[in-house]
């Protein structure tokens, strides 16, 4: 089940809400567990990436993109 992070505009506390995509599409109206305010906004936290070594597979240097080493016409 997806987790959505919210921040309360009254007390500035952050909290998580667990809801299905269907519930999210219908519209969530979360309440701050600290002060019970409904003046909250959804925030987007960092994304965790779990991986292993680069042996025998993925070479991060092989990715194309913009930058000095990307060559002409990269952007």
N, C-alpha and C positions, 0 to 999 in steps of 0.2 A: 504494500500500500504506500503510495507516495506521501512524503513528508513535506509540509509547507512551513516555512519559517516566517513568523510575524514579529513586529515590534509595536509595543504599546506607545501611543503618542502622549499619554498622560504620565506614566511612570518610567518610560524608557526601557522596560524589561523586554527581553526577547523570549519567545516561546515557540514550540513546534505544534503543528496541527496535523493529525493523520486523517486523511480523507481519500476516498476513491476519486477517480477522474470524473465520474458521473456526479458525485457530490460537489466537486469543484466547479463543474460546468453549471450546475444549478445555482451556485452562489453560496459561498461560505460567509458566515457572520460570526467569526470567532470572538471570544471574550477573553480578556487578559486574566490569567489565573492569579495574578498578584493583586490587582486593584479592581478587577471586574469591569473595566471600561470596555466599550466596544469601539473606541477610537483607536483602531489598529491599522497598520499597513503591512503588506507583504514585503519581505526583504529577501534578497537572493544572496545566500552565503557562498562560501568557496566550494569547489568541486574536488573531491578526493579521487586521485588516480592510483589504482593499485596495479603494480606490474612487477616484472622480474628483471633479469639481466638482459642486455642487448645481444648476447651471444646467439649466433645461429638464426637470426631473424631480423628484427627491426633495427634499422639504422637511422637514428634521428637526424643525422647529417644529410640523408638522402631526400628529405622533404623539400619540396619546392616552395617558393614564397618570395617575398620581397626582402631586399637587403643587398649589401655590397657584393655578396658572392652569388647572388641569384641570377645574374646575367641581364642582358638587355630585354626590355619588354616584359618584365616580370610583374609589373603592377598595372 
